[in-house]
Amino acid sequence: MAIPPELATANLADVAPGTHLCAFYDSDEQLARIASAFVARGLAAGDRLLYVATDDDAATSMLSSLLGEHPSCHALSNGQLQIQAFGDVYGDVHTGDFAPIEAGFRAAAEQTRKSGFPGLRVAAEMGDFARFLGSCEEVLRWEQRSTAIQRELGVSSVCQYDLRYLEGDDAARVAAEHAALSPDRDDPPMATFLAVGEPWGLKVAGEVDIANRDALIRAIRSRAGVSPRVHLDLTELTFTDVGTLSRLHSLAAALPHDGHLVLRRPPDLLRRILAITGLWHQRMVVEP
Amino acid sequence: MTRTALATHTALVYGGEDQFVSSVGAYLAEGVARDERVLAVVPRVKLERLRDELGADAQRVDFVDARDGYRPQWNVFRAVLNSLAEAPDRRLRVVAEQDLAVRSAAEIRDYQRLEAMVNVVFRDHPLTLLCPYDAHGLSSELFDISRQTHSDVMDATGCRPNEQFADPAAILLGLSAVTAAPANAVSLRADGPADVSTARRFVRDHAARAGLDADKIDDLVLAVTEVLTNALTHGRPPRSLHLYDGGATWVCHVHDSGAGPGDPFTGFAPPAVPSDHGYGLWLARQLCDAVDVGSDATGTHVLLHARIAR
């Protein structure tokens, strides 16, 4: 079974919201690598990750072990990473009516916003989807519909196909309905913005500058949309520039009067920039 | 209280420490008598004698060792701006002198810009500023700087308007000549946002090899980030970072192919009200020993200097 060579491999750092990716695997190890790259990158951006598994127990153990020592190891317990069984998500598809899955998609996107995440990313194991839908043609029809919905909702996804279930030129036809291949490896991101439930906010680790500050601001805004009292744990922030700090200042200034943005344990560098620029604000609290 | 907003900027060329103490002492005492806020940024060796001269008045003067106040030179602008902001309705009287003999050529260029920009940045502030110059060993270059940049001059006979005062914009223009990075520079192309973090590692590695200490490297890394971010945001490709030994200073030289800031007075003060933009060059000047900004046919050059201890 050949994967179509003309389909490019995406760089996960540059994947825009709403991008519909696919991946093909023929072993559990390969699936784990693909899933882990996609999931880790999404969690790092502060997005919610929905993992749709053919076997949710197996998926839970796979993702738990891959998160293990990872900074996002709390993602499962705080709701940033959710695992659902394939049948629960796609249960009604065999009727040929996509409306219920579409509605489920929209509800998940809406719930993502309400839960304080800037975006939703979905990684789905497509295992026996073809058998479920009846034919490859039905799969292709759903993939086309999905591309449109995802673009509309800004939901990125990777559809992970088990090559052992695909016949003839099915892989090529399936691949053609996707923007690019999702890679089975990824460079570590410059910074991670992981959701924290208590105190409400984010844990920011790594370096923030012109390359990723928009993503950070987007993640903070999503947290502030749920509660305007947002804590940023900056213990592991290793660099920030003044452009980032001035954006944090603007964000704090725009919070309601009972809101605040707490910068917890910032590096000396951030305090130095504050002193030089005078970008203090009563709702931007530096502690300790 | 009436507020006389116009700033004055006076040069005093004194002969010997006795004249320094009596002239500067009288100047500070006058401020105390007028209930002004009074700040003296002078070399440590002169602080004690000034305190003795002022007697009880010394308690109403804020003394700062010039080594701290001028580290780096543009820090003195921040100190004065902060003092003015603390009490906007009271006149602030400042005496500011540093030991210029230890300054490199790049720092003297920046010193000239600093003296010129006092007349722009503080023009509408209630500031009375006196800059004492020691006639002993005063180079003709420094004497010329003192004559071009002060609205008034003071000597033993009194204070009078300075006929040789020059337009600050013209002084800056005269200092804007730039030279391309030398052939032995190590260079990095930086045309995308992701290149800024690469540039930081590049500066860190080479600055350590050049023998800069850790704090200075941290400051340079931030300054390079800011100037490169400006080049990415406002400049044009190709953009490059060149690192080299410039003699008395180690230089991080950012070049882009754009026209540069249209306003020659950019980045000598922070934005007046909090803003999402406009801090980069101000921050760089607060972090480096000297900053040159200039343009030529190839584009815009910003040189960030770090003094090398030899």
Interface residues (C-beta under 8 A of the other chain):
Chain A: A13 M190 E207 D209 I210 A211 F239 D241 V242 G243 S246 R247 H249 S250 A253 L269 I273 I276 T277 G278 L279 H281
Chain B: R78 N82 A85 P193 A194 V196 S197 R200 D218 V221 L222 T225 E226 T229 L232 T233 P270 P274 S275 D276 H277 Y279 G280 W282 L283 Q286 L287
